[in-house]
Amino acid sequence: MLEFIDATAIANEISLLRDVYRRTVVIVEGPDDGCVFEKFKARDDQCRIVPAHGKENAINALRLLRRRGLATCILVIVDADFWHVTGEEPEDAEVMLTEFHDLEMDIVASAALEDIIRELADARRVENFEASCEVSLRTRLLVEAGRIGLARFVSYRDNLRLSFRSTDVEEYVDDARVEVDLDGYLGQVLEASPDAVGMDDIKSRLADTHLSGLDWAQVARGHDYASLLAVALRTAIASHDVAIANRGHLEMLLRLAYSREYFERGALARAVADWEGSTGCVVLD
C-alpha cells in the first residue's frame, strides 16, 4: 500500500488535521525517523509528527500545503543524502536536513554508538581489533561504509542508476578486519543493474572522484554502517551473546540509545531551536 502514498496523500492528511489542530506539524521522511523525533518533541497538543514515506513526498507535501494556505507552523526534516556534498541544500527555512548523510548517520556520529558497543561487544576484543587495524572501531566502520557510499555518490552524480538495493553488503565483508571487498560488492551491484556501466568504468570514476575535505559521514549511509557493525559484533568483537547482532535490531537499539542529550549536541537540534525562535512555533519539549 505504501506505493500509493504520495505528496498529495500526505498534504490531504495534514489538511484534514488542520480542521481541528493549528499547532506545529513536523513532516519526516519515514516511520523510523518519526520514532526518533517523537522522543524529543513537545506534547501532542503542541506538535505532531507525520511520516511522509519518502523525501520527495515530504518536500512536495509542504509545497502543496503552501498553495492551500495551510503551511503555517509546518516543518520538514529529511535526510541530506548527498546534498551537503553537492551543495543542493534547499533555500527554504521550513526544510531542514540531517547533519550527515541520513538520520542513522547522525545517530552513530553521537555517543549512542559507544553505548551500544559497550553493552554488546567484548571490550578486550575491541581493544585488540583497534590495535590490529591501528584505528578506532568507529573510524574503521565509517571508512568502510564511506567506500560503499562513495560508489553510491558516483552513481547519483553521474546518473548511472546503479541498483544497490538487492545486494547485501554483509556478504562482502572480511570478518576479521571488517573490511569490504568493494570489487566483489560492486560486481554484484553491476550485475543487478540494467544497462550498467562496466567494472573498469565505475572503478575509474571512483578513482577520479576527489571530494575536497571529504567527511565520510556525508557519503556513508547509516544502513551500511549498521550492517558493518552487525558483522563486527558477530565476529571480530563478538561478546558471549550475538543473537541481536543484525542490522534491524542494531538500528532499533541505536535509536533507543540516542538520548535527548546526544540529539541536542547536533546541528539539527540547534537549527530546529532557531526555527522555533523565529516562528514562535513549538517543536521540542
C-alpha positions as CSV (number, residue, x, y, z in Angstrom):
1,M,0.0,0.0,0.0
2,L,2.9,2.4,0.6
3,E,3.4,2.7,-3.2
4,F,0.0,4.6,-3.3
5,I,1.2,7.2,-0.7
6,D,2.3,10.4,-2.5
7,A,2.7,14.0,-1.6
8,T,-1.0,14.7,-2.3
9,A,-2.0,12.0,0.2
10,I,0.3,13.5,2.9
11,A,-0.9,17.0,2.2
12,N,-4.5,15.8,2.4
13,E,-3.8,14.1,5.7
14,I,-2.4,17.3,7.1
15,S,-5.2,19.4,5.6
16,L,-7.8,17.3,7.4
17,L,-5.7,17.6,10.6
18,R,-5.8,21.3,10.2
19,D,-9.6,21.3,10.6
20,V,-9.1,20.6,14.3
21,Y,-5.4,21.3,15.0
22,R,-3.5,24.5,14.3
23,R,-0.2,23.9,16.1
24,T,3.1,22.6,14.7
25,V,3.3,19.6,12.3
26,V,6.7,18.1,11.5
27,I,6.8,16.1,8.3
28,V,9.6,13.5,8.4
29,E,10.8,11.1,5.8
30,G,9.7,7.8,7.3
31,P,8.3,6.0,10.4
32,D,11.7,5.3,11.9
33,D,12.5,9.0,11.8
34,G,9.2,9.6,13.4
35,C,10.1,7.3,16.3
36,V,13.3,9.3,16.9
37,F,11.6,12.7,16.9
38,E,8.7,11.5,19.0
39,K,11.2,11.2,21.8
40,F,12.2,14.9,21.7
41,K,9.1,16.7,20.5
42,A,6.6,18.7,22.7
43,R,3.2,17.3,23.8
44,D,0.7,16.3,21.1
45,D,-1.3,19.5,21.7
46,Q,1.8,21.4,20.7
47,C,3.5,19.3,18.0
48,R,2.5,16.3,15.8
49,I,4.8,14.1,13.7
50,V,3.7,12.9,10.2
51,P,5.9,10.4,8.3
52,A,5.8,11.1,4.5
53,H,7.2,7.7,3.3
54,G,9.8,9.4,1.2
55,K,11.9,12.5,0.9
56,E,10.1,13.9,-2.2
57,N,6.7,13.3,-0.6
58,A,7.7,15.3,2.4
59,I,9.1,18.3,0.4
60,N,6.3,18.3,-2.2
61,A,3.6,18.0,0.5
62,L,4.9,21.2,2.0
63,R,4.6,22.9,-1.4
64,L,1.0,21.7,-1.7
65,L,0.1,22.9,1.7
66,R,1.6,26.4,0.9
67,R,-0.7,26.6,-2.2
68,R,-3.6,25.8,0.1
69,G,-2.6,28.4,2.6
70,L,-2.1,25.7,5.3
71,A,1.7,25.8,5.8
72,T,1.9,27.9,9.0
73,C,4.0,26.0,11.6
74,I,4.8,23.2,9.1
75,L,8.4,22.0,9.3
76,V,10.0,19.3,7.1
77,I,13.0,17.3,8.3
78,V,14.6,14.9,5.8
79,D,17.8,13.1,5.1
80,A,20.5,15.2,3.5
81,D,21.7,12.2,1.3
82,F,24.4,13.8,-0.8
83,W,23.0,17.4,-0.8
84,H,25.7,18.7,1.6
85,V,28.3,17.3,-0.8
86,T,26.8,18.7,-4.0
87,G,25.6,22.0,-2.5
88,E,21.9,21.2,-3.3
89,E,20.7,22.3,0.2
90,P,17.2,23.8,-0.3
91,E,16.9,27.5,0.3
92,D,13.8,27.0,2.3
93,A,13.6,27.9,6.0
94,E,10.9,25.2,6.5
95,V,13.0,22.3,5.1
96,M,15.8,21.0,7.3
97,L,18.4,18.4,6.5
98,T,20.1,15.9,8.8
99,E,23.7,17.0,9.7
100,F,25.2,14.0,8.0
101,H,24.1,11.7,5.2
102,D,21.0,10.5,7.0
103,L,19.4,10.3,10.4
104,E,21.0,7.0,11.1
105,M,24.4,8.6,10.5
106,D,23.5,11.4,12.8
107,I,22.8,8.8,15.5
108,V,26.0,6.8,15.0
109,A,28.0,10.0,15.0
110,S,26.8,10.5,18.5
111,A,27.9,8.7,21.7
112,A,24.9,6.4,21.2
113,L,27.4,4.2,19.2
114,E,29.7,3.8,22.2
115,D,26.7,3.0,24.4
116,I,25.8,0.1,22.1
117,I,29.4,-1.2,21.7
118,R,29.9,-1.0,25.5
119,E,26.7,-3.1,26.0
120,L,27.1,-5.7,23.3
121,A,30.8,-6.1,22.5
122,D,33.7,-7.8,24.3
123,A,35.9,-4.9,25.5
124,R,39.2,-6.8,25.2
125,R,38.4,-7.9,21.6
126,V,37.5,-4.3,20.7
127,E,40.9,-3.2,22.1
128,N,42.7,-6.0,20.1
129,F,40.8,-5.1,16.9
130,E,41.7,-1.4,17.2
131,A,45.3,-2.3,17.8
132,S,45.5,-4.5,14.8
133,C,43.8,-2.0,12.5
134,E,45.6,1.0,14.0
135,V,42.3,3.0,14.0
136,S,39.3,3.1,16.3
137,L,36.4,0.8,15.6
138,R,34.2,3.9,15.0
139,T,36.6,5.1,12.3
140,R,37.0,1.7,10.7
141,L,33.3,1.3,10.3
142,L,32.9,4.8,9.0
143,V,35.6,4.5,6.3
144,E,34.3,1.1,5.1
145,A,30.7,2.4,4.9
146,G,32.2,5.5,3.2
147,R,33.8,3.4,0.5
148,I,30.4,2.0,-0.3
149,G,28.8,5.4,0.0
150,L,31.3,6.9,-2.5
151,A,30.1,4.4,-5.1
152,R,26.5,5.4,-4.4
153,F,27.6,9.0,-4.7
154,V,29.2,8.5,-8.1
155,S,26.1,6.7,-9.3
156,Y,24.0,9.6,-8.1
157,R,26.3,12.3,-9.5
158,D,26.7,10.6,-12.9
159,N,23.1,9.3,-13.1
160,L,24.3,5.8,-13.5
161,R,21.1,4.3,-12.0
162,L,23.0,1.5,-10.2
163,S,20.8,-0.8,-8.2
164,F,22.3,-1.2,-4.7
165,R,19.1,-2.4,-3.1
166,S,19.3,-6.1,-3.8
167,T,23.0,-6.5,-2.8
168,D,23.7,-7.4,0.8
169,V,26.9,-5.7,1.8
170,E,27.4,-8.2,4.7
171,E,28.2,-10.9,2.2
172,Y,31.2,-8.9,1.1
173,V,32.8,-8.1,4.4
174,D,36.0,-9.8,5.8
175,D,35.1,-11.0,9.3
176,A,38.5,-10.5,10.9
177,R,39.2,-6.9,9.7
178,V,35.6,-5.8,9.0
179,E,36.8,-4.7,5.5
180,V,34.6,-4.5,2.5
181,D,35.5,-6.4,-0.7
182,L,34.5,-3.4,-2.8
183,D,35.2,-5.2,-6.2
184,G,33.0,-8.1,-5.2
185,Y,30.3,-5.9,-3.9
186,L,30.3,-3.6,-7.0
187,G,30.4,-6.6,-9.3
188,Q,27.1,-7.9,-7.8
189,V,25.6,-4.3,-7.9
190,L,26.5,-4.0,-11.6
191,E,25.1,-7.4,-12.3
192,A,21.8,-6.4,-10.7
193,S,21.7,-3.1,-12.6
194,P,20.1,-2.9,-16.1
195,D,22.2,-1.1,-18.6
196,A,25.0,-0.7,-16.1
197,V,28.5,0.6,-16.9
198,G,31.4,-1.8,-16.8
199,M,33.6,-2.5,-13.8
200,D,36.6,-0.7,-15.3
201,D,34.3,2.3,-15.9
202,I,33.0,2.5,-12.3
203,K,36.4,2.0,-10.8
204,S,37.8,4.8,-13.0
205,R,35.1,7.1,-11.9
206,L,35.8,6.3,-8.3
207,A,39.5,6.8,-8.7
208,D,38.8,10.2,-10.3
209,T,36.4,11.4,-7.6
210,H,38.2,13.6,-5.2
211,L,35.9,15.4,-2.7
212,S,37.7,18.3,-1.0
213,G,37.8,17.8,2.7
214,L,35.7,14.7,2.4
215,D,33.8,13.8,5.6
216,W,32.9,10.1,5.2
217,A,29.8,10.7,7.3
218,Q,28.4,12.8,4.4
219,V,28.6,9.9,1.9
220,A,28.3,6.9,4.2
221,R,24.8,5.5,4.5
222,G,23.6,4.7,8.1
223,H,22.2,1.4,7.0
224,D,25.5,0.3,5.6
225,Y,27.3,1.4,8.8
226,A,24.8,-0.7,10.9
227,S,25.4,-3.7,8.6
228,L,29.1,-3.4,9.2
229,L,28.6,-3.0,12.9
230,A,26.5,-6.2,12.9
231,V,29.3,-8.1,11.2
232,A,31.8,-6.9,13.7
233,L,29.5,-7.8,16.7
234,R,29.1,-11.3,15.3
235,T,32.8,-11.9,14.6
236,A,35.7,-9.5,15.3
237,I,34.4,-8.0,18.6
238,A,31.8,-10.6,19.5
239,S,30.7,-11.0,23.1
240,H,29.0,-14.0,24.5
241,D,25.6,-13.1,23.0
242,V,25.3,-12.1,19.4
243,A,21.6,-13.1,18.9
244,I,20.6,-9.5,18.2
245,A,23.6,-8.6,16.1
246,N,21.7,-7.9,12.9
247,R,21.1,-4.6,11.2
248,G,17.5,-4.2,12.1
249,H,18.0,-4.8,15.8
250,L,21.0,-2.6,16.0
251,E,19.3,0.3,14.3
252,M,16.5,0.0,16.8
253,L,18.9,-0.2,19.7
254,L,20.8,2.9,18.4
255,R,17.5,4.8,18.2
256,L,16.8,3.9,21.7
257,A,20.3,4.9,22.9
258,Y,20.1,8.2,21.1
259,S,19.2,10.4,24.1
260,R,17.9,14.0,24.1
261,E,21.4,15.0,25.4
262,Y,23.0,13.5,22.3
263,F,20.4,15.0,20.0
264,E,20.9,18.5,21.4
265,R,24.6,18.4,20.7
266,G,24.0,18.1,17.0
267,A,23.5,20.8,14.4
268,L,19.9,19.7,13.5
269,A,18.7,20.4,17.1
270,R,20.2,23.8,17.0
271,A,18.6,24.5,13.6
272,V,15.2,23.4,15.0
273,A,15.6,25.6,18.1
274,D,16.5,28.6,15.8
275,W,13.4,28.0,13.7
276,E,11.2,27.9,16.8
277,G,12.7,31.2,17.9
278,S,12.0,32.9,14.6
279,T,8.5,31.5,14.0
280,G,7.0,31.1,17.5
281,C,6.1,27.5,16.6
282,V,6.8,24.8,19.1
283,V,8.6,21.6,18.2
284,L,10.8,20.4,21.0
285,D,9.7,19.6,24.5
